[in-house]
């Protein structure tokens, strides 16, 4: 009988439910952040290459005419 009473008490307690909700919510936010950073990284990589090529093609004038 003591085991049934203990099982009933365990089933009725909800102390950790809010913690589980916050863990799931935090994991979802972190996952969305990682996905957003991956999308931004792929877009900025080609832009950085174009800027680098443009700046490398410039000449620096060391005299004033």
N, C-alpha and C positions, 0 to 999 in steps of 0.2 A: 504494500500500500504506500509505503514511503516513496518508492520509485515513481508511482503514478502522481503523487502529490508534487514531487520535484519536477516531473515532466510538465505538469499543468502550470506550475509557477514559471518555468523556463519559457513556455509558450506564451504566457501572458506578459512577460517583460518586453519592453521596447526601448531600452536604454541606448542601444547602439544604432538604432534605425536612422537617426539624424546624421550620425557619423558616416554611415554607408552612403547616404544621399550626398553629403559633401564630397566624399571621395570620388563618387561617380561624376558629379558635376565638375570637379577640378580636373579629372582625367579628360573629360570632354573638352574643356577649355584649352588644356595643354595640347590635345590632339589637333584642335582647330588652329591653334597658333603655329604648330609645326607645319601643318598643311599650307597655311598662308605664307610662311617663310619660304617654303619650297617653291611656291608659285612665284614669289617675288624674286628669288634668287635666279631662277631660270630667265626671267625677263630682264634683269639688270646685267646679266653676264654678257649678252650681245651688245647692249648699250655701252658698257664699259670698254669692250673691244673696239667699237666704232670710235669712241672718244680717244682712245689710245692711238689708234691709227691716224686720226686727224691731227693730233698734237705732235706725233712723231714726224709727220710730213712737213711741219712748219720749219722755216729757217729763222735763225736768230741773227739779226744784224748787229754787228759790233761797232759800226761806224755810223756817224750821222752825216748825211749829205745835204 
